[in-house]
């Protein structure tokens, strides 16, 4: 099967649904089921926590797009969020979120849908929209994505993005020469992966391919601006916020940017 015969949104939904069982088998899932019981549960690193604190989400309605099993949604309550909604198209991961709802003293509203087809009753309902690592690169068109995301916000609502830096897509962390550039920063078209989507350890083969897109920072900025979102903050960082295989790029003598935070206002 080639990238031209795949519908990226549908393919990725199936790939994530298939991978959900692997995440459930991990030690991380068992640890989460214990930790989520605390009212002050936190899973944010120092960088994201600082940006959320600066936004002051206390008393606000927050939505996370691409929420996975919703663990970050629950952590938003410890920062004072009034209500939290998580949107994801993987029903299998949202089933995990439903289990976490039974364990946590807080309750997250989960919505299973393709963000591009989010229910109209969600439009204009949120003060803050959160996007974290591993969302933008699943989207074939960022202008269309941010149009759908922006529709969820009230006037004056804010977007907070904490994502992997696109420069890392130029590297192969599994190579014997991992610092050698192997891909163009401006590569066009999708990358199709036939491995399951896991964060820890080796990924097993999967019969459900996933489709990944590389978007330059210019594409991200342009897509936000095209949808009337005014950029108010941007910062790059030298630490890893993605799969553990990328941690080898930290603390180099000549350091690469590895992730970034970006904020924009509607």
N, C-alpha and C positions, 0 to 999 in steps of 0.2 A: 504494500500500500504506500503510495507516495503522498507528499504534502498537498498535491493538487487535488487529490480525491477525498481529502479529509475536511470536514467542517470543524474548524478549530474549537469552537465553543462546545459542540457536542462531544468531540473527541476528548477534550479535557475533562468534561464532566464524567465521562466513563472511566477515564484514567484515574481521577481522584477517587471515585467510588470504589474502584478496584483496590486502590492503595490504602483505603481506610482501615481495612482489617489488619494490615501490617503495622500501622500506627497503634492500633489497639493492643497488639502483642508486645509492644515495647515496654521497657521499664519506665519510660517517661510517662506513659499513660497511667500506669499504676500510681506513680508518684503524684500525678495531677489529681487523680481521684481522691487522694488524701488531702492534698494542699488546698483544694477548692472549697473545702468545708469551712475555712476561715473567712470571717467577714472582711478582713483586711488583706485577702489574697492578692499578691502582686507577682506578675511574671514579666514586667517591663525591665529592660536594662536601663542603665543610668541615663543614656542619651534620650531615649523615648520618654522616660519618666520626667526628665527636665522640660521637654517641650510640652508635654501634657499639663504639667504644673504651670508653665508659663501661660498656657491658654486658659487656665482656670475653668475647668469643666464642671465645677460644683453647681448643682441645680440645673444642668443642661441636659438636653436630649441628644444622645450620641448614637451614630450608626457606624458600624464597621462593615466595609465592603470586602468580600473575600475573607470571611471570618474563620474559615476552617471549622474546628470543633468549638470555637467560641471562647477559648480560655482567656484571650485578651479582653473580650467583652466583659467577663466577670471582674477582671482587674480594674476596669474603669469605675466600678462602684466604690472601690476604696478611695478614689479621688473625688468622690462626691457627686458623680453623675446621677441625675434624677431618674433616667430611664435609658436603657441600652437595647439597641436592636442589632442583630447580626444577620448579614445577607451572604449567602453562599449558594452555589448551584449544586453542590454535592450533598445529596440526601443522606448518604452514608456518614459523612462527617457531621452533619447536623443531628443525626441520630445520637452521636456521641455527645453533642451539645445538650440534647434533651436529657441524657443521663446526668450530665453535670448540673443541669437545673435541679435535679432531684437531690443532689448532694450539697449544693451551695445554699447559703442563707439568702442569696440574691436570685432574681429571676431575669433572664435575658429572653427577649422575644426573638425567635429565629424565623427567618423567611427564606424558603428554598426557591430560588429563581435565578435566571440569567439576569445580571444587573441591567442589561440593555432592555429587558422586558419587565422591570420592577413594577409591581402593582401601583396604579395611579394614586391609591390612598396613602402611599408613602411620600408622595411629592410634597415638598415644602414643610416637612414635619421635623427637621433636625437642625440643631445648632452647630454641631460638629460632625464631620465625616472623617473617619480614620482609615488609612490605607497603610498596611505594613508589608514587610518583606514577602516577595513572591506573589504579587497581584498584577502589577503592570505588565510583566512580561508574558502573561497568559492572554493578554488582550491584543487582538489583531489590529485594532485601530484606536489610538488613544483619544483622538478628537471625539469619536462616537462614545467612547467609554466615559470621558469627563462630561459629556453632554448628559448622559444618563445619571452620573453621580451628582452633578450640580443640581439636577431636578429634585433631588432629595432634600436639598438645603433650603432653609428659610433665607430671606434677604438678610445679609449680614453674617450668614453662616460661614464657617471656616472649614477648610480642608487641611488635614495634617497627613503628610506622607513620610514614611520612614522606609526607604527602599535600598536595595543593593545598587551599587554604582555600575553603570553600563560598561565602564572600562574593564571590569572583570570578565565580561563576555569575550574579550580578546584573548583570554588565557585558557589553558587546559590544566586544571589542578592535578589531573591524573597522569600527566606527561612526565617523562624522565627529565625533561627540561621545563619545569612549570612556569618559569619566568619568561619564556620565549613567547612572543606574540604570534598567535596562530589564526586569528580571525580579524577581519576588518571591523573597526568601530562603527562603520557605516553599512555593515552587511544588511542586505535586504532579503525579505522572504523568511519563512518560518524554518525552525529547526525541529525535526521530528525525532522523538526519543522513544525507544522501545523497552525502556526499563521502568519499573515501578517508581513512584515518587516517594522517596524516604529522605529523612534528614540525617540519619545516623547509620554508619556502616555501609556495606556494599548493597547496591540496589539490585534485586532480582529481576529477571526478564518479565515483561508483561505483555499479554496479548492485546492490551489496550494502549496504543501509542498516545503520547502527549505532544502538544504542539506549543513551542516556545518562540517568542518574538523578541528580538533585540531592539530596544528603543533608545536613541541617543538622548542626552539631556535636552538638546534643542527640541526634540519631538515632545518631550514632557512639558517644557515651558510653553511651547507653541500651542499645544492642545489645551492647556489651562487658559491661556490668554484668549484663544478662539472661542471659549465658552464664557467669557466675561469674568473669569476668576482672576483677581488681582494678587500677584505674588508679593508677600510681605516678609518672607524669611527663606533663606537657603543657606545650608552649611554642609560641608563635606567632612568625612571622618576617616581615620586610618584603621579602624577596627572592623572585624568581620561580624555581620549580622545574618549570615546565611549558613549553608551546609558546612559541617566541620572540615571538609576537605579544603575549604578556602582559608582556613585559619593559618596555613603556612605562609600566607602573604602578609601577615601582620609583623610588626617590629623589624622591618627590613631597613638596611642602611639607606637605601633610596626607596622611600615609602610611597605606595600607590594609594589613591583614594579608594575606599572599599564600600562606603555607603554614604547616604545623605539624608538630611531632613529638609522638607520643603513645606511651606504653609501658604495658603492663598485664601482670599476672602471673596464671597459672592456679593 
